[in-house]
């Protein structure tokens, strides 16, 4: 009986060693899987952190689609081509990320009139063949719609010193002519302004929002 018990103990010991071996292997596999999962999670979180402050292509498209219907309404009322309205908003506000746009709803860098709610911020202007930084007093709006409307009314009514200031912009039959006219009529000091607008319109196919000319 004693020998039999010893034999059983050896078998049990052998089975126990085998069981321990597979437990160890299983533990290693599980730890490896967990490590991979954690690693992927960390990488994903880092990617999210990097993209958090950026405006993705999807966000840009969504923003364009938000502005487009109102831009069309303004074109029908004031004659400012919708793609020009949207492209200027993109260019002037750097996709709604500038301080002036994100905090004060001014998408176009429009200067404030006397007595109008305003904010003073640094801006760059092209003077005597070079860029210079100046302090500008800009209009502050309650909403982005107010900003778009003010922009359309500025081009439609002109400035306080010249009601026909932007007559060539309003007379333009397409976005290319309107972009050139904005520089011609003195809206921007940047000599490459028209090209930048045209590039934005073509890259994002903004002309699809333009109301057909009657």
Buried (B, 14 or more C-beta within 10 A) or exposed (E): EEEEEEEEEEEEEEEEEEEEEEEEEEEEEEEEEEEEEEEEEEEEEEEEEEEEEEBEEEEBEEBBEEBBEBBBBBBEEBBBBBBBBBBBBBBBBEBBEBBBBEEBBBBBBBBBEEEBEBBEBEBEEBEEEEEEEEEBBBBBBEEBBBBBBBBBBBBBEBBEEEEEBBBBBBEBEEBBBBBBBBBEBEBBEBEEBBEBBBBBBBEBEBBEBBBEEE
